[in-house]
């Protein structure tokens, strides 16, 4: 980051320190020539996740991926719901029949840092999205049965 801040005038990175994720910003201190570098870090915590949820109306989960293990660091979902959402990442929802097994969430992954393997997962509850469609399917089945 130091070399990037000196060369480009600024640098930013997302890093994991222990069980916390930080966004680090590094800027030069000019007086009037560069005399130092200053860095500030913002903790990506539950308050930030809740704020992102209010903006996007989606569930937010920050995950650190180490080897084959996914460690959920911060989520707006409960632990069980977060794990269910992570299992449904990037699956397509082509067909959904009433009374059939259902995916609880539609989830997309967005990497935040390549070298640290930190990502944010945005999830939407499929039940709330398909609620009116499920009712319509049941009504069509009832009308078909009555017609037969």
Buried (B, 14 or more C-beta within 10 A) or exposed (E): BEEEBBEEEBBEBBBBEEEBBBBBBBBBEEEEEEEEBEEEBEEBBBEBBEEBBEEEEBBBBBBBBEEEEBEBBBBBBEEEBBBBBBEBBEEEEEEBEBEEEBBBBBBEBEEBBEEBBBBBBBBBBBEEEBEEEBEEBEEEEEEEEEEE
